Amino acid sequence: MPKERSDVTQNAPDPRPTKTLLRALAGETLPVPPVWMMRQAGRYLPEYKATRAKAGDFLSLCYTPDLAAEVTLQPLRRYGFDAAILFADILLIGQALGAKLWFAEGEGPRMSTITDRSGVASLRPAQDVHEVLAPIYETLRILTRALPRETTLIGFAGAPWTVATYMTAGRGTRDQGPAHAFLQADREGFSLLIDRLTEATIEYLSAQIVAGADVVKIFDSWAGSLKGADFDDFALKPTATIIAALKARHPGIPVIAFPREAGERYVGFAAATGADCVALDNSVSADWAARHVQVDGCVQGNLAPSHLVTGGADLVSETKRIVKAFSGGPHIFNLGHGITPDADPENVHRMLGAIRG
């Protein structure tokens, strides 16, 4: 674990009122919600493509702090978002634990697979991830110096279940079948994998906070494929464990949780996990979420990313509808999932105009 900074107040969220996103996370209802976008640094921007080409490949971009910081800053320069999110990838934690990771051009991530207890046993201890992930912490340190004072810096990690789905399949899958197969064949053995990932995620996010992150977010992109007790055991409980550990180490640090496509299980998720904010995908309506989820605190979301492809009057009206639906409580405007490579950058300006007037 990297050495903690001696001034513990530096680990707490910045209380300056100019950081509107932190105000929303603290439960304040603002007249205009703070806004950022998942995958706001990405392939829809020509400047990102140029930097990506300079890096040579995706993993080199993630592990080269100067370039990773540059692509993190690019959407801030273009749009003036209220937050910057660290540029990295959720699967780096698996690589840090000893899995092989590479990206197939045009096809996405590939990993060596873990399908039984022996594979779990071969992973490194959670405390040993920092050597591999050190460049990520350096990116955060660069960003703390480069960001405007009013901009919140968000660190992140993939949730244990979501990372496990890639580690068991070796790639992304439609139904997360290999992870479910491992779970059904050996629930205790699968739990060992989740436990290792949970411990490593605590280490990873804690080091991000030490390096300067104001907020951290836990992405459980495939939480929706878990039902009943499986959701409790492999989505809710690991998230609660991570949040409790982070808040014990870094009192006051805000955490955003994103159990994507959780549906009815969004209800009560913040209370059950200790999350300061629940991010919502666009499969639930803003009106429903305001009645059932926002009553527990801050929510984030949830414009469908497709609107940034199609644009037009529908983009403006849907953006305004979401802002209005959540106007009675703390809200961070965002998409229901990451912006897609075919989005029109000009539509992001239109969205921001609809939010900010």
N, C-alpha and C positions, 0 to 999 in steps of 0.2 A: 504494500500500500504506500503511495507517495506520501511524504511528510506533510502533515497539516500545516497550514499557515498559522503563524503564532498569534496573529490578531483574529480571535474567533469571530469578531463582529463582521469580518469580511466574508464569512461563510453564510451569513444571514441575508435574506432578500434585501435589496437596496430600498430603503423606505422613502426615497425621494418621490414626491407626488407627480413628478413629470413622467415616471414610468407607469403609464396607464394600464398596461397589462398586469402589473403587480397589484394595482388597486382593484382590478376586477377579480383577481385571484383571492384577494383578501375579503371579498364579499361586497364590494362597492358597486352600486348600480350607477353607471355613467351615462350621460346624455348621448354620447357617441361611443360605440363599443370599440375597443382596440382590435386590430386586425393583423393577421399574418396568414400564410397559406402553407399547408403541408406540401412538401416538395417544391417550395417556392424557388429554390436554386435547382435548376434542372434543364432538361433538353428542350423546353419550349423557348428558351432564351438563346439568341445567337452568341452572346458573350460567354455563356456557359459552354457552348459547343466549342468555341475557340480555346478556352482554357482546358477543356477535356482533351482536345487534340494535342495540346502542349504537354499534358501529363503522359500521354501515350496509351494508358488504359485506365479503367475505372478504379481499380484498387490502388494504383499509383497515385491517382488523384486524392483518394481518401487518406493515404498515408504520407502525403507531402504537405506539411502544414501551411506553407505559404500559399499554395494553390488551393487547398481546401478552404482556407480563410477567404481567399479571393472570391471563390464561387459563393460562399456564404454571404459576402457583402454585396454581390452584384444586384440581387433583387432589392436590397435596401436603397442602393443608389438610384435605381430605376423607379421605384414605387414609394419609398418612404414608409415601409411597414413599421408597425409598432414593436416587432420582435424579429430577431434573427435566430434561426435554428441551425445548430452545428451541422456542417456537411460531413456525413459519414454514412455507414450502412448498418442495418440491424444485425447482419451476420458476422460482423467483425468479432463479436464476443465468442462465437463458435470457433472462429479461427484462433483466437487467443487461447482457447481451451485445448487446442491441438488438432481440431478438424482441418482438413484441407479445404480451401475455398478458392474458387476462380470464377470468372465471369465469361460466359460464352457470348460472343458478339451477336447482338440481335435476339438472344434467347434468354438472357438473365443469369442469375447465380447458379452455380453448381457446387456441391459439397460432397466430401466423402460421407458415407452413411453409417449411422449407428442404429442397430436394430435389436440389440439385446444388452444384457447386463455387462457382458465383457467389453462391449464398446463404450459403455458409460465408464467402466473402471479404467479404461485407457486414457481418459481425459485428464488434463492437468488439474491440480488443485485450484480452487477459485481465486486464491490469493496470488497466484502466479500469472495472472492475465496482464499485469501492468507493463511488462517489458514490451509486449507486442503492441499494446494500445498507447504507449507513450506519445507517439506522434499526434494522436487525437487530443490528448491533453494540451500539447503545445499549440494546436490549432485554437483551442479555447483561450489560451493565454494571449495569443495574437489578437483575437477578437475582442477581448476585454480592453485592449489598448486602442483598437481601431473603431469600435462602435460609437455612435453618438451617445451622449449621456442619458438621453431619454429612451433609448432602445433596450429592450429586455433581451437577454441572451438565454436561449433555451438549449439545454443538453437533452440527450435522449438515449433510449435503448429499446430493443425489442423485448416484449414480454416473454417469459420462459416458454409458454405454450407455443407461441408463434415461431420462435427460434427453433424449438424442438421439431416442429413440423418440417422445416427445411433440413435439419440434421438427420432425421429419420428417412426422408425421401431422397435427399441429395439434390433437391430442386423444389420449386414451387409446384403445388398440385391443386386441382380444382376442389377436391373434397378432403384434403389432408388425410387420405386413406392410410398411408404407411404409419403415421403417428397413431391413428386410431387402432390400427392392427397391433402395434406394439403394446398400446395401452390395454387392449382386450386380452392379449396373450399373457401379459405379465404386468399387472397394474403396479405392483410393488417395484419392479425393475424400472418401469417407466417413471415412477415417482422419484427414483434416484436421479434420473436425468433432469427432471424438473427441479429437484433440490439443488443439483450442481449449478444449473443455469441461474437459479434464484440467488445463490450465494455469489456467483460471479457478477451478476447484474448489480447487486448491492455494491460490490467493490468498484465496478466500472462507473456507476452513477455517482458514487461518493467521490471518486477521483475527479470526475467532471465538475462537481460542485467546488472542490478545492481549487481547481484550475480556473474557476470564474463563472460557471453557469449560475444564473439567477433563479432558474426554474428547471426542472427536468420533466420529461414526458415519457410514459411507458406505452409503447405501441403494441397492442395485441390485435394484429390485423386479422387473425383467423379465429378470434374468440367465438364468433358466431356459429362455428361448427361444433361447439361443445354444448351439451344439453344436461339439464338436471344436476345430479351429483358431480358429473364430470366438469361442468362449468364451475361449480363451487371449488372443487379440488385443484383444478389445473388453470383456471383463469383468475377467480376471485382471491383464493387464499395466497397464491404466490405474489400477487400484486399487493395484498395487505402486508405480507411479510417484508417485501421490499420497501414499502412506504414507511412502515414502522421503524425499520433499521435506519433508513435515511434521516428520518426526523429525530431519531435518538442521537445520531452522529452530528447532525446539522439542524439544530432547533430552528423552526420557522421556515425552513425551505419549502416552497410550494411544489406540489407534484400534480401533473395532469395525467389522467388515465384514459386510455382509448380502447375499450373492449368492443372493437368494430363488429357491427351487426349483432349486438347483444339483444336487441329488441326489448322485450319486457324486462330483461335482466339489467337494463340501464337503471331501472327504478331501484333506488336504495344502494346502488353500487358505490357512491361516494361515502356514504355512512359506513358501509361494510368494509371498505378498504382504507379509509382515512385520506382519500384523494381530495385535493382542494378544488378540483375541477374535473368534470367528465366531458370528454370530447365525444361528439355524436356523429355517426355516419348519416347519409341522406336517405336511408331506408325508413327512418322515422320522421314524422312531421315536426316542425318547430312548434306548432301549437300543442301537440301532444306532449312534447318534451318539456315545454314551459309549465304545463300542469303537473307533470309527474316526476320530472328529473330536476328542473331548476329550483323546485321548492327546497331542495337540500343544499343549494349553493350554486357556484359558478358553473356554467356550461359553455362549451365551445362548439361552434359549427354553424350551419351544416348544409351549405350550398352544394348542390350536385356539381361535380367538376365538369360535366358535359356542357353546362351553361357558358363556360369559358372557351368552349369550342364554337358553339352556335351564336353566342352573343345576342345582340338585338334587344328588343323591348322585353322579351321574356327574362333575360339576364337582369335587367334593371328592376323589373317588377318583383321577381323572386327574391333578389337581394333585399329589397325594401320590406318585403313580407316577412322575411326571417328576422330582420332587425326589429320590426314592430312586434313580432311574436315574443321575442325575448326581452323587450324593453322594460319589463317589470322587475327584472332582477339582474344580477351580475352575468355578463355575457362577453365572450371573446369571439369575434366573427372569424370564421374559417370555412374551409370546404369540408364536405363529408368524407373525402379521401384525397389523395394527392392529385395535384394538377397534372394533366396528361401532356405528353409531348406534342400533341396536335393542337393544343390551346393557342389562341391568338393573343400575343402579349398586350395588344391594345384593349382586349376585353378585360384585362385585369384593371386597367385604368378606369374603364366604365364601371366595374364593380366597386372600386374605391370611391368613385364619384357618387354612386348611389348610397354608399354607407355614410360618407362624410359630408355629402351635400356640396 
